[in-house]
Amino acid sequence: MNTDLLRTFLEVAKTRHFGHAAENLYLTQSAVSSRIKQLEQTIGVTLFTRQRHNILLTPQGERLLPHAENMLASWQLAVQEVGVPKKQNLQLALGGTSNLWDAFLQSILPAISAAFPNLYIRTEVNQSQYLVRSLLGGRVDIFAVFDAPTNIDIESKIIGQLELIMVCNKPDQCLDDVPSHGYVFVDWGTAFNLQQARLFPEPVSPILHTGQSQIALAFILNNRGAAYLPRVMIDAFIEKGQLYRVGQTEEIPLDVHLVYPKGADRSMSVGPVIRFFDTMDITQEVGTR
């Protein structure tokens, strides 16, 4: 099986758009369409339906999706493992949602590397449901999320908290002023998003919806708006008078969960890394970025 065909299939399934998939893969749209047609001819089924510019997976496409993910990930993992230098005899596949990579995970990679000098690290950024599938499929060893999944084959533990506060780039604003000033919705996970939905008495359409706090921060600093962001990320901007606390809002702590296969914390390979997270102060790590 041509891995390029599978990679193209997964990108179209993810973006639901041939043009966007072509941009992400640095291909022309006709090349993407040709690859999908070639894959459909190889398998003998239709994988996508096209209805008014809406690309949807067929039932056959839905069934192919997890197999394609596993096949492509297994091939990539095999290539990486074969190419790992002998001195790097330990391997870790660390996953997380985009907002956690932005706010926390990327800042701790140097600490993990320093603590385990022979460790070869591979990272994955994805949505929670895909990370669970990657964990169960053996493509990810551990991952961090705000909402811990429930599965009999999975364990999780809280490794710290992020303190979120609502800020904006205009002084003397309160919660009632946010709808007119502009609300920036940052995806902090299902539980917190439900709280965000109840902030205002009437539904408010955000001027920006993003899963990355850095994008929200840059947008507010350079344009306008208010959003919930980690305290350690915005304290310096508050001190400089570039951001301001929004009145009538409370600071909200958000638990960070480390997720791993059942019993992995007692294993010889991943266990030491899992226990290493217990020694880290998430707030301090984010603050020292």
Residue pairs with C-beta under 8 A, 6 or more apart in sequence:
1 42
1 71
2 38
3 71
3 72
3 75
4 35
5 35
5 36
5 38
5 39
5 42
6 39
6 68
6 71
6 72
7 25
7 72
8 21
8 25
8 27
8 32
8 35
8 36
8 39
9 35
9 36
9 39
9 47
9 61
9 64
9 68
10 65
10 68
10 69
10 72
11 21
11 24
11 25
11 32
12 18
12 21
12 32
12 36
12 48
12 55
13 57
13 61
13 65
14 21
15 21
15 24
16 54
16 55
16 56
17 55
18 29
18 32
18 33
18 36
18 55
19 29
21 32
22 28
22 29
22 31
22 32
25 32
36 47
36 48
39 47
40 46
40 47
43 60
43 64
45 58
45 60
45 61
46 58
46 60
46 61
47 57
47 58
47 60
47 61
47 64
48 55
48 56
48 57
48 58
48 61
49 55
49 56
49 57
49 58
57 65
66 133
66 137
69 130
69 133
69 134
69 137
69 139
70 137
70 139
73 134
73 137
73 139
74 139
77 93
77 122
77 139
80 120
80 122
81 91
84 91
84 120
85 120
87 118
88 118
88 119
88 120
89 118
90 116
90 118
90 119
90 120
90 269
91 119
91 120
91 121
91 122
91 141
91 269
92 112
92 116
92 119
92 120
92 121
92 122
92 141
92 142
92 270
92 273
93 121
93 122
93 123
93 124
93 134
93 139
93 140
93 141
93 142
94 105
94 112
94 121
94 122
94 123
94 124
94 140
94 141
94 142
94 143
94 144
95 123
95 124
95 125
95 126
95 131
95 134
95 135
95 140
95 142
95 143
95 144
96 104
96 105
96 123
96 124
96 125
96 131
96 143
96 144
96 145
97 125
97 126
97 127
97 128
97 131
97 144
97 145
97 146
97 189
97 211
98 125
98 211
98 212
99 146
99 186
99 187
99 188
99 189
99 211
99 212
99 213
100 144
100 145
100 146
100 256
101 123
101 125
102 212
102 213
102 214
102 215
103 162
103 213
103 230
103 233
103 286
104 144
104 162
104 256
104 282
104 285
104 286
105 123
105 144
106 289
107 285
107 286
107 288
107 289
108 280
108 285
109 121
109 123
111 280
111 285
112 119
112 121
112 273
112 276
113 119
113 121
115 276
116 272
116 273
116 276
119 273
124 131
124 134
124 139
124 140
124 143
126 134
128 145
128 147
128 149
128 189
131 140
131 143
131 145
131 259
132 149
132 151
132 154
132 259
134 140
134 143
135 141
135 142
135 143
135 154
135 259
135 260
135 261
136 151
136 153
136 154
136 261
141 260
141 261
141 264
141 269
141 270
141 273
142 258
142 259
142 260
142 264
142 270
142 273
142 274
143 258
143 259
143 260
144 159
144 256
144 257
144 258
144 259
145 189
145 256
145 257
145 259
146 188
146 189
146 191
146 192
146 254
146 255
146 256
146 257
147 189
147 190
147 191
147 257
148 156
148 257
148 259
149 156
149 259
152 262
153 261
153 262
154 259
154 260
154 261
154 262
155 259
155 260
155 261
155 262
155 263
155 264
155 265
156 257
156 258
156 259
156 260
157 257
157 258
157 265
158 255
158 256
158 257
158 258
159 256
159 257
159 258
159 277
159 278
159 280
159 282
160 255
160 256
160 280
160 281
160 282
160 283
161 253
161 254
161 255
161 256
161 282
161 283
162 230
162 231
162 253
162 254
162 256
162 282
162 283
162 286
163 230
163 231
163 232
163 251
163 252
163 253
163 254
163 283
164 188
164 192
164 228
164 229
164 230
164 231
164 251
164 252
164 253
164 254
165 228
165 229
165 231
165 234
165 245
165 249
165 251
165 252
166 175
166 178
166 226
166 227
166 228
166 229
166 245
166 246
166 249
167 220
167 226
167 227
167 229
167 234
167 237
167 238
167 243
167 244
167 245
167 246
168 178
168 181
168 220
168 224
168 225
168 226
168 227
168 243
168 244
168 246
169 220
169 221
169 224
169 225
169 242
169 243
169 244
170 181
170 224
170 244
171 244
172 244
172 247
173 181
173 226
173 244
173 246
173 247
174 246
174 247
174 248
175 199
175 200
175 246
175 247
175 248
175 249
176 248
177 246
178 199
178 200
178 204
178 226
178 246
179 200
179 202
179 204
181 224
181 225
181 226
182 206
182 207
182 208
182 224
182 225
182 226
183 204
183 205
183 206
183 207
183 225
183 226
183 227
184 206
184 207
184 208
184 209
184 210
184 216
184 219
184 220
184 225
184 226
184 227
185 196
185 206
185 208
185 209
185 210
185 227
186 210
186 211
186 212
186 213
186 216
186 227
186 228
186 229
187 193
187 209
187 210
187 211
188 196
188 228
188 254
189 254
192 228
192 252
192 254
195 252
196 228
207 224
207 225
208 215
208 216
208 219
208 225
210 216
210 219
213 229
213 230
213 233
216 225
216 227
216 229
217 227
217 229
217 233
217 234
217 237
219 225
220 226
220 227
220 243
221 237
221 242
221 243
226 246
228 252
230 286
231 251
231 283
232 283
232 286
232 287
233 286
233 289
234 243
235 287
237 243
238 244
238 245
256 282
258 274
258 277
260 270
260 274
264 270
264 271
264 274
265 271
265 274
265 275
